[in-house]
Amino acid sequence: MIDAVQRSKVKSLNGLFELIDKSGRGFISRDDFSDIFQSLNLRIDQQELDKFMDNFWKDKDAGIDYQGFLRIFGRYQVRMNKEQNAQTGPKIATDETIRKKKSIYD
């Protein structure tokens, strides 16, 4: 999934969240998450995908907001950053980025 996300030019988890949440509702449904695999041309066994989603979507009708998304995919962001830094060198967060992230956690 990380490789496919990088090919799509998404640079952050925020970008990935926005890519998955196409309608801009502020949360990701199980259907949204399933759809991203098709959008990124990823082949995944439906049973494996369902098993993964069952771990995070305790209520099958509820969505995952951005904070929940960050808890789930934070480790992938670390991997994306490492791979990106290996290719382009480390990037320094701007003050605006830091303020936005702080407002999300507050």
N, C-alpha and C positions, 0 to 999 in steps of 0.2 A: 504494500500500500504506500509506503514511504516513497519508493521509486516513482510510482504513478503520480503521486502528489507533486513531487519535484518536477516531473515532466509537464505538469499542468501549470507550472510557473507560480504555484502557491508558495509563499515564502514563510508563512507563519501559521500557527494554530488558529489565529483569528481569521486568516484568509481561508483556511480549510473549513472552519465553522460556517463562514459566509457562503462558501461553495456548496456545502451540504444543505444549508438552510436557504434554499433558492428563493423561497417566498418572503424571507425577511421577517419571520414571525418571532424570532428570538429563541427558538428551541428547535431541536431536531427530533423528529419522530422515527420510529423503527423503519417506516417506509422511506423516509428521507435517507437514512443511513444505508439501506439496501440499494437505493437508486444510485448512490455515489459510486458503487462498485461497477455498475453498468456504464455510468458516465465516464469513468476512468479506464474503461475496458479491462477491468480486473476480473479474472475468473476465480471464483471461490465457491466451494461446495456449500449449498444452501444450508445443510445441517450444521456445518461449522459456523456459518454466519449467524444462524439462529442461536446456537449455543453461546457465541460471543455476546450477542445482544441480550440474551436472557440473564447474563451476569450483571448487566448494567440497567436494563429496563425492567425493574421489578414490577411496575405497573405497565402492562403492554399498551395501554391507551395514552399514557403520559409521554411527555417529551423530555429531552435533556437540555437544560439551559447551558449558557456559556460556561458558568462556573463548574457545572457537572462535567461538561465536555473537557475542560482543562484538567480536572482530576483524573479523568480516564486517559487522556492523550498527552499529558504532560511529559511522559518519558519519551514519546515519539518526537516532541519538540526538541528535546536534548539531542536525540540522534540526528534530526534534520540540521540542527545548528552545527554539530560536529562535522557532518558531511559537507555542509556549506562552507564552513571555515577552512576545511582542508582544501577546498577548491579556490576560494576567493580571499581567504584571510579573515580574521575576526571582524565583526561589525559592532560598532558602539551604538547603544540605544540612545535615541534623542530624548530630550526633556519631554516632548509631547507624547512619545510612546510610553515613557515612564508614568506620566500623569494619567493616561488612558488606562493602563494596567492597574494603577492604584485605585482609580475610580471603580473599576470592575470588582476589585476585592473588597472595597468599602461598601 
